[in-house]
């Protein structure tokens, strides 16, 4: 089972970047060349484990409680400077980051804060979490020895000829 990381900044370690099945960009932010370049830089920094420049974080990141992050594990990055209204919403896991949406600060205006936003994206996150868990299990199974696979019942013990 995956645990959403509720960190105020992205971990500086390589992580796989995925799009949520519910990913959306209602205002067409990604069509702006400057914002598209910033989104690509964010993706590359995450994939390479490079620290993200501080301008992508809120000025108060880590200093003041972020309700969306605290309640749902959903963080936001500013696309350019810490005071821009264009945001990338995402969820961070130990080895993955899932991009949810390009939009603005309006989810903070919802009551409860981010409730409708979280509800909209929860199905997509559950889908990605199941896929990540399944891939991890498959990778672990592939690394098991022959004896471990027999003990776990993943394969049957060969029978002796004539028995």
KOLSEDO-857461 format. One record per residue: residue number from 1; residue in one letter; chain; x, y, z of N, C-alpha, C in turn. Coordinates in Angstrom, 1 decimal, decimal comma, padded with zeros to 4 digits. Example, Ala and Ser with C-alpha at 12.3 -4.5 7.8 and 13.67 -1.06 7.14 Angstrom:
# residues 2
+-----+-----+-------+--------+--------+--------+--------+--------+--------+--------+--------+--------+
:   n : res : chain :    n_x :    n_y :    n_z :   ca_x :   ca_y :   ca_z :    c_x :    c_y :    c_z :
+-----+-----+-------+--------+--------+--------+--------+--------+--------+--------+--------+--------+
:   1 :   A :     A :  013,2 : -005,7 :  007,8 :  012,3 : -004,5 :  007,8 :  013,2 : -003,3 :  007,8 :
:   2 :   S :     A :  012,8 : -002,2 :  007,1 :  013,7 : -001,1 :  007,1 :  012,9 :  000,0 :  007,9 :
+-----+-----+-------+--------+--------+--------+--------+--------+--------+--------+--------+--------+
# end
This chain:
# residues 163
+-----+-----+-------+--------+--------+--------+--------+--------+--------+--------+--------+--------+
:   n : res : chain :    n_x :    n_y :    n_z :   ca_x :   ca_y :   ca_z :    c_x :    c_y :    c_z :
+-----+-----+-------+--------+--------+--------+--------+--------+--------+--------+--------+--------+
:   1 :   X :     A :  000,8 : -001,2 :  000,0 :  000,0 :  000,0 :  000,0 :  000,9 :  001,2 :  000,0 :
:   2 :   X :     A :  000,6 :  002,1 : -000,9 :  001,4 :  003,4 : -001,0 :  000,9 :  004,4 :  000,0 :
:   3 :   X :     A :  001,9 :  005,1 :  000,5 :  001,6 :  006,2 :  001,4 :  002,0 :  007,5 :  000,7 :
:   4 :   X :     A :  001,0 :  008,4 :  000,6 :  001,3 :  009,8 :  000,1 :  002,2 :  010,5 :  001,0 :
:   5 :   X :     A :  003,2 :  011,1 :  000,4 :  004,2 :  011,9 :  001,2 :  003,6 :  013,3 :  001,4 :
:   6 :   X :     A :  003,6 :  013,7 :  002,6 :  003,1 :  015,1 :  002,9 :  004,2 :  016,0 :  003,2 :
:   7 :   X :     A :  005,2 :  016,1 :  002,3 :  006,3 :  016,9 :  002,4 :  006,1 :  018,3 :  001,7 :
:   8 :   X :     A :  006,6 :  019,3 :  002,2 :  006,4 :  020,7 :  001,6 :  007,2 :  020,9 :  000,4 :
:   9 :   X :     A :  008,2 :  020,0 :  000,2 :  009,0 :  020,1 : -001,0 :  009,2 :  018,8 : -001,6 :
:  10 :   X :     A :  009,5 :  018,7 : -002,9 :  009,8 :  017,4 : -003,6 :  011,1 :  016,9 : -003,0 :
:  11 :   X :     A :  011,1 :  015,6 : -002,8 :  012,4 :  014,9 : -002,4 :  013,4 :  015,0 : -003,6 :
:  12 :   X :     A :  014,6 :  015,2 : -003,2 :  015,7 :  015,3 : -004,2 :  016,2 :  013,9 : -004,5 :
:  13 :   X :     A :  015,4 :  013,0 : -005,0 :  015,8 :  011,7 : -005,4 :  015,0 :  011,3 : -006,7 :
:  14 :   X :     A :  015,6 :  010,5 : -007,6 :  014,8 :  010,2 : -008,8 :  013,5 :  009,5 : -008,5 :
:  15 :   X :     A :  012,5 :  010,0 : -009,2 :  011,2 :  009,4 : -009,1 :  010,5 :  009,3 : -010,5 :
:  16 :   X :     A :  009,7 :  008,3 : -010,7 :  009,0 :  008,2 : -011,9 :  007,8 :  009,1 : -011,9 :
:  17 :   X :     A :  007,6 :  009,8 : -013,0 :  006,5 :  010,8 : -013,1 :  005,4 :  010,2 : -014,0 :
:  18 :   X :     A :  004,2 :  010,2 : -013,4 :  003,0 :  009,6 : -014,1 :  001,9 :  010,7 : -014,2 :
:  19 :   X :     A :  001,1 :  010,6 : -015,2 : -000,1 :  011,4 : -015,2 : -001,3 :  010,7 : -014,7 :
:  20 :   X :     A : -002,1 :  011,3 : -013,9 : -003,3 :  010,7 : -013,4 : -004,3 :  010,5 : -014,6 :
:  21 :   X :     A : -005,1 :  009,4 : -014,5 : -006,1 :  009,3 : -015,6 : -007,1 :  010,4 : -015,6 :
:  22 :   X :     A : -007,2 :  011,1 : -014,4 : -008,1 :  012,3 : -014,3 : -007,4 :  013,6 : -014,6 :
:  23 :   X :     A : -006,2 :  013,5 : -015,1 : -005,4 :  014,8 : -015,3 : -006,2 :  015,7 : -016,2 :
:  24 :   X :     A : -006,2 :  017,0 : -015,9 : -006,9 :  018,0 : -016,7 : -006,1 :  019,3 : -016,7 :
:  25 :   X :     A : -006,4 :  020,1 : -017,7 : -005,8 :  021,4 : -017,8 : -006,9 :  022,3 : -018,3 :
:  26 :   X :     A : -007,9 :  022,7 : -017,5 : -009,1 :  023,3 : -018,0 : -008,9 :  024,7 : -018,6 :
:  27 :   X :     A : -007,8 :  025,4 : -018,2 : -007,6 :  026,7 : -018,7 : -006,6 :  026,7 : -019,9 :
:  28 :   X :     A : -006,1 :  025,5 : -020,2 : -005,1 :  025,5 : -021,3 : -003,7 :  026,0 : -020,9 :
:  29 :   X :     A : -003,3 :  025,9 : -019,7 : -002,1 :  026,4 : -019,2 : -000,9 :  025,9 : -020,0 :
:  30 :   X :     A : -000,9 :  024,6 : -020,3 :  000,2 :  023,9 : -021,0 :  000,4 :  024,4 : -022,4 :
:  31 :   X :     A : -000,6 :  025,1 : -023,0 : -000,5 :  025,7 : -024,3 :  000,4 :  026,9 : -024,3 :
:  32 :   X :     A :  000,7 :  027,5 : -023,2 :  001,6 :  028,6 : -023,1 :  003,0 :  028,1 : -023,1 :
:  33 :   X :     A :  003,8 :  028,5 : -024,0 :  005,2 :  028,0 : -024,2 :  006,0 :  028,1 : -022,9 :
:  34 :   X :     A :  005,9 :  029,2 : -022,2 :  006,7 :  029,4 : -021,0 :  006,3 :  028,5 : -019,9 :
:  35 :   X :     A :  005,0 :  028,3 : -019,7 :  004,5 :  027,3 : -018,7 :  004,8 :  025,9 : -019,1 :
:  36 :   X :     A :  004,7 :  025,6 : -020,4 :  005,1 :  024,3 : -020,9 :  006,5 :  023,9 : -020,6 :
:  37 :   X :     A :  007,4 :  024,9 : -020,8 :  008,8 :  024,7 : -020,5 :  009,0 :  024,5 : -019,0 :
:  38 :   X :     A :  008,3 :  025,2 : -018,2 :  008,4 :  025,1 : -016,7 :  007,9 :  023,7 : -016,3 :
:  39 :   X :     A :  006,8 :  023,2 : -016,9 :  006,3 :  021,9 : -016,5 :  007,3 :  020,8 : -016,9 :
:  40 :   X :     A :  007,9 :  021,0 : -018,1 :  008,9 :  020,0 : -018,5 :  010,2 :  020,1 : -017,6 :
:  41 :   X :     A :  010,6 :  021,2 : -017,1 :  011,7 :  021,3 : -016,2 :  011,3 :  020,6 : -014,9 :
:  42 :   X :     A :  010,1 :  020,8 : -014,4 :  009,7 :  020,2 : -013,1 :  009,7 :  018,6 : -013,3 :
:  43 :   X :     A :  009,2 :  018,2 : -014,5 :  009,2 :  016,7 : -014,7 :  010,7 :  016,2 : -014,8 :
:  44 :   X :     A :  011,6 :  016,9 : -015,4 :  013,0 :  016,5 : -015,5 :  013,6 :  016,5 : -014,2 :
:  45 :   X :     A :  013,4 :  017,5 : -013,4 :  014,0 :  017,6 : -012,0 :  013,5 :  016,4 : -011,2 :
:  46 :   X :     A :  012,2 :  016,1 : -011,3 :  011,7 :  014,9 : -010,5 :  012,3 :  013,6 : -011,0 :
:  47 :   X :     A :  012,3 :  013,4 : -012,3 :  012,9 :  012,2 : -012,9 :  014,4 :  012,0 : -012,5 :
:  48 :   X :     A :  015,1 :  013,1 : -012,5 :  016,6 :  013,0 : -012,2 :  016,9 :  013,1 : -010,8 :
:  49 :   X :     A :  016,0 :  013,5 : -009,9 :  016,2 :  013,7 : -008,5 :  017,0 :  015,0 : -008,2 :
:  50 :   X :     A :  016,8 :  015,9 : -009,1 :  017,5 :  017,3 : -009,0 :  016,6 :  018,2 : -008,2 :
:  51 :   X :     A :  017,1 :  018,9 : -007,2 :  016,2 :  019,8 : -006,4 :  015,6 :  020,8 : -007,3 :
:  52 :   X :     A :  014,3 :  021,1 : -007,1 :  013,6 :  022,1 : -007,9 :  014,0 :  023,5 : -007,4 :
:  53 :   X :     A :  014,1 :  024,4 : -008,3 :  014,4 :  025,8 : -007,9 :  013,3 :  026,3 : -007,0 :
:  54 :   X :     A :  013,7 :  027,1 : -006,0 :  012,8 :  027,6 : -005,0 :  011,6 :  028,4 : -005,5 :
:  55 :   X :     A :  011,7 :  029,0 : -006,7 :  010,6 :  029,8 : -007,2 :  009,4 :  029,0 : -007,5 :
:  56 :   X :     A :  009,5 :  027,7 : -007,6 :  008,3 :  026,9 : -007,9 :  007,5 :  026,6 : -006,7 :
:  57 :   X :     A :  008,1 :  026,9 : -005,5 :  007,3 :  026,7 : -004,2 :  006,7 :  028,0 : -003,7 :
:  58 :   X :     A :  005,7 :  027,8 : -003,0 :  005,1 :  029,0 : -002,3 :  006,1 :  029,6 : -001,4 :
:  59 :   X :     A :  006,0 :  031,0 : -001,2 :  007,0 :  031,7 : -000,4 :  006,9 :  031,1 :  001,0 :
:  60 :   X :     A :  005,8 :  030,5 :  001,4 :  005,7 :  030,1 :  002,8 :  005,7 :  028,5 :  002,9 :
:  61 :   X :     A :  006,2 :  027,9 :  001,9 :  006,3 :  026,4 :  001,9 :  007,1 :  025,9 :  003,1 :
:  62 :   X :     A :  006,5 :  025,1 :  003,9 :  007,1 :  024,6 :  005,1 :  007,0 :  025,5 :  006,3 :
:  63 :   X :     A :  006,6 :  026,7 :  006,1 :  006,4 :  027,6 :  007,2 :  005,0 :  027,7 :  007,7 :
:  64 :   X :     A :  004,1 :  027,5 :  006,8 :  002,6 :  027,6 :  007,2 :  002,0 :  026,3 :  006,7 :
:  65 :   X :     A :  000,9 :  025,9 :  007,4 :  000,3 :  024,7 :  007,0 : -000,4 :  024,8 :  005,7 :
:  66 :   X :     A : -000,2 :  023,9 :  004,8 : -000,9 :  023,8 :  003,5 : -002,0 :  022,7 :  003,7 :
:  67 :   X :     A : -003,3 :  023,2 :  003,8 : -004,4 :  022,3 :  004,1 : -004,6 :  021,2 :  003,1 :
:  68 :   X :     A : -004,4 :  021,5 :  001,8 : -004,5 :  020,4 :  000,8 : -003,4 :  019,3 :  001,0 :
:  69 :   X :     A : -002,2 :  019,7 :  001,4 : -001,1 :  018,8 :  001,6 : -001,4 :  018,0 :  002,9 :
:  70 :   X :     A : -001,8 :  018,7 :  003,9 : -002,1 :  018,0 :  005,2 : -003,3 :  017,1 :  005,2 :
:  71 :   X :     A : -004,3 :  017,5 :  004,5 : -005,5 :  016,6 :  004,5 : -005,5 :  015,5 :  003,4 :
:  72 :   X :     A : -004,9 :  015,8 :  002,3 : -005,0 :  014,8 :  001,2 : -003,7 :  014,4 :  000,6 :
:  73 :   X :     A : -002,6 :  015,0 :  001,0 : -001,3 :  014,7 :  000,4 : -001,1 :  015,3 : -001,0 :
:  74 :   X :     A : -001,9 :  016,3 : -001,3 : -001,9 :  016,9 : -002,6 : -001,1 :  018,2 : -002,5 :
:  75 :   X :     A :  000,0 :  018,3 : -003,2 :  000,8 :  019,6 : -003,1 :  000,7 :  020,3 : -004,4 :
:  76 :   X :     A :  001,1 :  021,6 : -004,4 :  001,0 :  022,4 : -005,6 :  002,4 :  023,1 : -005,8 :
:  77 :   X :     A :  002,7 :  023,3 : -007,1 :  003,9 :  024,0 : -007,5 :  003,5 :  025,2 : -008,3 :
:  78 :   X :     A :  004,1 :  026,3 : -008,1 :  003,9 :  027,5 : -009,0 :  004,7 :  027,4 : -010,2 :
:  79 :   X :     A :  004,1 :  027,7 : -011,3 :  004,7 :  027,6 : -012,6 :  005,5 :  028,8 : -013,0 :
:  80 :   X :     A :  006,6 :  029,0 : -012,4 :  007,5 :  030,1 : -012,7 :  008,0 :  030,8 : -011,5 :
:  81 :   X :     A :  007,2 :  031,6 : -010,8 :  007,6 :  032,3 : -009,6 :  006,6 :  031,9 : -008,5 :
:  82 :   X :     A :  007,0 :  032,1 : -007,3 :  006,2 :  031,8 : -006,1 :  004,9 :  032,5 : -006,0 :
:  83 :   X :     A :  004,7 :  033,6 : -006,8 :  003,5 :  034,4 : -006,7 :  002,6 :  034,2 : -007,9 :
:  84 :   X :     A :  002,9 :  033,3 : -008,8 :  002,1 :  033,1 : -010,0 :  000,8 :  032,3 : -009,6 :
:  85 :   X :     A : -000,3 :  032,6 : -010,3 : -001,5 :  031,9 : -010,0 : -001,6 :  030,5 : -010,7 :
:  86 :   X :     A : -000,8 :  030,3 : -011,7 : -000,8 :  029,1 : -012,5 : -000,1 :  028,0 : -011,7 :
:  87 :   X :     A : -000,8 :  026,9 : -011,4 : -000,2 :  025,8 : -010,6 : -000,2 :  024,5 : -011,2 :
:  88 :   X :     A :  000,7 :  023,6 : -010,8 :  000,7 :  022,2 : -011,1 :  000,4 :  021,5 : -009,8 :
:  89 :   X :     A : -000,7 :  020,7 : -009,8 : -001,1 :  020,0 : -008,6 : -000,6 :  018,5 : -008,8 :
:  90 :   X :     A : -000,1 :  018,0 : -007,7 :  000,5 :  016,6 : -007,8 :  000,5 :  015,9 : -006,4 :
:  91 :   X :     A :  000,7 :  014,6 : -006,5 :  000,9 :  013,8 : -005,3 :  002,3 :  013,1 : -005,4 :
:  92 :   X :     A :  003,0 :  013,2 : -004,3 :  004,3 :  012,6 : -004,2 :  004,3 :  011,3 : -003,4 :
:  93 :   X :     A :  004,9 :  010,3 : -003,9 :  005,0 :  009,0 : -003,2 :  006,5 :  008,7 : -003,1 :
:  94 :   X :     A :  006,9 :  007,6 : -002,4 :  008,4 :  007,4 : -002,2 :  009,2 :  007,3 : -003,5 :
:  95 :   X :     A :  008,6 :  006,7 : -004,5 :  009,3 :  006,5 : -005,8 :  008,6 :  007,0 : -007,0 :
:  96 :   X :     A :  007,5 :  007,7 : -006,8 :  006,7 :  008,2 : -008,0 :  006,1 :  009,5 : -007,6 :
:  97 :   X :     A :  005,8 :  010,3 : -008,6 :  005,0 :  011,5 : -008,5 :  003,9 :  011,4 : -009,6 :
:  98 :   X :     A :  002,7 :  011,8 : -009,1 :  001,5 :  011,7 : -010,1 :  001,0 :  013,2 : -010,3 :
:  99 :   X :     A :  001,1 :  013,6 : -011,5 :  000,5 :  014,9 : -011,9 : -001,0 :  014,8 : -012,0 :
: 100 :   X :     A : -001,7 :  015,8 : -011,3 : -003,1 :  015,7 : -011,3 : -003,8 :  016,8 : -012,2 :
: 101 :   X :     A : -003,3 :  018,0 : -012,1 : -004,0 :  019,1 : -012,8 : -003,2 :  020,3 : -012,9 :
: 102 :   X :     A : -003,4 :  021,1 : -014,0 : -002,9 :  022,4 : -014,1 : -004,1 :  023,4 : -013,9 :
: 103 :   X :     A : -004,0 :  024,2 : -012,9 : -005,1 :  025,2 : -012,7 : -004,6 :  026,3 : -011,8 :
: 104 :   X :     A : -005,4 :  026,7 : -010,8 : -005,1 :  027,9 : -010,0 : -005,3 :  027,5 : -008,5 :
: 105 :   X :     A : -005,5 :  028,5 : -007,7 : -005,6 :  028,3 : -006,2 : -007,1 :  028,1 : -005,8 :
: 106 :   X :     A : -008,0 :  028,0 : -006,7 : -009,4 :  027,9 : -006,3 : -009,8 :  026,7 : -005,4 :
: 107 :   X :     A : -009,1 :  025,5 : -005,5 : -009,4 :  024,5 : -004,5 : -009,2 :  024,9 : -003,1 :
: 108 :   X :     A : -008,4 :  025,9 : -002,8 : -008,3 :  026,4 : -001,4 : -009,5 :  027,2 : -001,0 :
: 109 :   X :     A : -010,3 :  027,6 : -002,0 : -011,6 :  028,3 : -001,6 : -012,7 :  027,4 : -001,3 :
: 110 :   X :     A : -012,6 :  026,1 : -001,7 : -013,7 :  025,2 : -001,5 : -013,8 :  024,9 :  000,0 :
: 111 :   X :     A : -015,1 :  024,5 :  000,4 : -015,3 :  024,1 :  001,8 : -015,9 :  022,8 :  001,8 :
: 112 :   X :     A : -015,3 :  021,8 :  002,4 : -014,0 :  021,8 :  003,0 : -012,9 :  022,1 :  002,0 :
: 113 :   X :     A : -011,8 :  022,6 :  002,5 : -010,7 :  023,0 :  001,6 : -010,3 :  021,8 :  000,7 :
: 114 :   X :     A : -010,4 :  022,0 : -000,6 : -010,0 :  021,0 : -001,5 : -010,9 :  019,7 : -001,6 :
: 115 :   X :     A : -012,0 :  019,8 : -001,0 : -012,9 :  018,6 : -000,9 : -013,3 :  018,1 : -002,3 :
: 116 :   X :     A : -013,8 :  019,0 : -003,1 : -014,3 :  018,6 : -004,5 : -013,1 :  018,2 : -005,4 :
: 117 :   X :     A : -012,0 :  019,0 : -005,2 : -010,8 :  018,7 : -006,0 : -010,3 :  017,3 : -005,7 :
: 118 :   X :     A : -010,2 :  016,9 : -004,4 : -009,8 :  015,6 : -004,0 : -010,8 :  014,5 : -004,5 :
: 119 :   X :     A : -012,0 :  014,8 : -004,4 : -013,1 :  013,8 : -004,8 : -012,9 :  013,6 : -006,3 :
: 120 :   X :     A : -012,7 :  014,6 : -007,1 : -012,6 :  014,5 : -008,5 : -011,4 :  013,6 : -008,9 :
: 121 :   X :     A : -010,3 :  013,8 : -008,2 : -009,0 :  013,1 : -008,6 : -008,8 :  011,8 : -007,8 :
: 122 :   X :     A : -009,6 :  011,5 : -006,8 : -009,4 :  010,3 : -006,0 : -009,4 :  009,0 : -006,8 :
: 123 :   X :     A : -010,3 :  008,8 : -007,7 : -010,4 :  007,6 : -008,6 : -009,2 :  007,4 : -009,4 :
: 124 :   X :     A : -008,7 :  008,5 : -010,0 : -007,4 :  008,4 : -010,8 : -006,2 :  008,0 : -009,9 :
: 125 :   X :     A : -006,2 :  008,6 : -008,7 : -005,1 :  008,3 : -007,8 : -005,1 :  006,8 : -007,4 :
: 126 :   X :     A : -006,3 :  006,3 : -007,1 : -006,5 :  004,9 : -006,7 : -006,0 :  004,0 : -007,8 :
: 127 :   X :     A : -006,4 :  004,4 : -009,1 : -005,9 :  003,6 : -010,2 : -004,4 :  003,6 : -010,3 :
: 128 :   X :     A : -003,8 :  004,7 : -010,2 : -002,3 :  004,8 : -010,3 : -001,7 :  004,0 : -009,1 :
: 129 :   X :     A : -002,2 :  004,2 : -007,9 : -001,7 :  003,5 : -006,7 : -001,7 :  002,0 : -006,9 :
: 130 :   X :     A : -002,8 :  001,5 : -007,5 : -002,9 :  000,0 : -007,7 : -001,9 : -000,4 : -008,8 :
: 131 :   X :     A : -001,7 :  000,4 : -009,8 : -000,7 :  000,0 : -010,8 :  000,7 :  000,0 : -010,3 :
: 132 :   X :     A :  001,0 :  001,0 : -009,4 :  002,4 :  001,1 : -008,8 :  002,6 : -000,1 : -007,9 :
: 133 :   X :     A :  001,6 : -000,4 : -007,1 :  001,7 : -001,6 : -006,2 :  001,8 : -002,9 : -007,0 :
: 134 :   X :     A :  001,1 : -003,0 : -008,1 :  001,2 : -004,3 : -008,9 :  002,6 : -004,4 : -009,5 :
: 135 :   X :     A :  003,1 : -003,3 : -010,0 :  004,4 : -003,3 : -010,6 :  005,5 : -003,6 : -009,6 :
: 136 :   X :     A :  005,3 : -003,1 : -008,3 :  006,3 : -003,4 : -007,3 :  006,2 : -004,9 : -006,9 :
: 137 :   X :     A :  005,0 : -005,4 : -006,8 :  004,8 : -006,9 : -006,5 :  005,4 : -007,7 : -007,6 :
: 138 :   X :     A :  005,2 : -007,4 : -008,8 :  005,8 : -008,1 : -010,0 :  007,3 : -008,1 : -009,9 :
: 139 :   X :     A :  007,8 : -006,9 : -009,6 :  009,3 : -006,8 : -009,5 :  009,9 : -007,7 : -008,4 :
: 140 :   X :     A :  009,2 : -007,7 : -007,3 :  009,6 : -008,5 : -006,1 :  009,5 : -010,0 : -006,5 :
: 141 :   X :     A :  008,4 : -010,4 : -007,1 :  008,2 : -011,8 : -007,5 :  009,3 : -012,2 : -008,4 :
: 142 :   X :     A :  009,7 : -011,3 : -009,3 :  010,8 : -011,7 : -010,3 :  012,1 : -011,9 : -009,6 :
: 143 :   X :     A :  012,3 : -011,3 : -008,5 :  013,6 : -011,4 : -007,8 :  013,6 : -012,6 : -006,8 :
: 144 :   X :     A :  012,5 : -013,2 : -006,6 :  012,5 : -014,4 : -005,7 :  013,3 : -015,6 : -006,2 :
: 145 :   X :     A :  013,9 : -016,3 : -005,3 :  014,6 : -017,5 : -005,8 :  013,6 : -018,6 : -006,1 :
: 146 :   X :     A :  014,1 : -019,7 : -006,7 :  013,2 : -020,8 : -007,0 :  012,6 : -021,4 : -005,7 :
: 147 :   X :     A :  013,4 : -021,5 : -004,7 :  012,9 : -022,1 : -003,4 :  011,9 : -021,2 : -002,8 :
: 148 :   X :     A :  012,1 : -019,9 : -002,8 :  011,1 : -018,9 : -002,2 :  009,8 : -019,0 : -003,0 :
: 149 :   X :     A :  009,9 : -019,1 : -004,3 :  008,6 : -019,2 : -005,1 :  007,8 : -020,5 : -004,7 :
: 150 :   X :     A :  008,5 : -021,6 : -004,5 :  007,9 : -022,8 : -004,1 :  007,2 : -022,6 : -002,7 :
: 151 :   X :     A :  008,0 : -022,1 : -001,7 :  007,5 : -021,9 : -000,4 :  006,3 : -021,0 : -000,3 :
: 152 :   X :     A :  006,2 : -020,0 : -001,2 :  005,1 : -019,0 : -001,2 :  003,9 : -019,6 : -002,1 :
: 153 :   X :     A :  004,1 : -020,7 : -002,7 :  003,0 : -021,3 : -003,5 :  002,9 : -020,6 : -004,9 :
: 154 :   X :     A :  003,9 : -019,9 : -005,3 :  003,8 : -019,2 : -006,6 :  004,0 : -020,2 : -007,7 :
: 155 :   X :     A :  004,8 : -021,3 : -007,4 :  005,0 : -022,4 : -008,4 :  004,8 : -023,7 : -007,6 :
: 156 :   X :     A :  004,5 : -024,7 : -008,4 :  004,4 : -026,0 : -007,7 :  005,7 : -026,8 : -007,7 :
: 157 :   X :     A :  005,9 : -027,5 : -006,6 :  007,0 : -028,4 : -006,4 :  007,0 : -029,5 : -007,5 :
: 158 :   X :     A :  008,1 : -029,7 : -008,2 :  008,1 : -030,7 : -009,2 :  007,9 : -032,1 : -008,6 :
: 159 :   X :     A :  007,2 : -032,9 : -009,3 :  007,0 : -034,3 : -008,8 :  008,1 : -035,2 : -009,4 :
: 160 :   X :     A :  008,4 : -036,2 : -008,6 :  009,4 : -037,2 : -009,1 :  008,8 : -038,1 : -010,1 :
: 161 :   X :     A :  009,5 : -038,4 : -011,1 :  009,0 : -039,4 : -012,1 :  008,6 : -040,7 : -011,5 :
: 162 :   X :     A :  007,4 : -041,2 : -011,8 :  007,0 : -042,5 : -011,3 :  006,3 : -042,4 : -009,9 :
: 163 :   X :     A :  006,1 : -041,2 : -009,4 :  005,4 : -041,1 : -008,1 :  004,0 : -040,6 : -008,2 :
+-----+-----+-------+--------+--------+--------+--------+--------+--------+--------+--------+--------+
# end
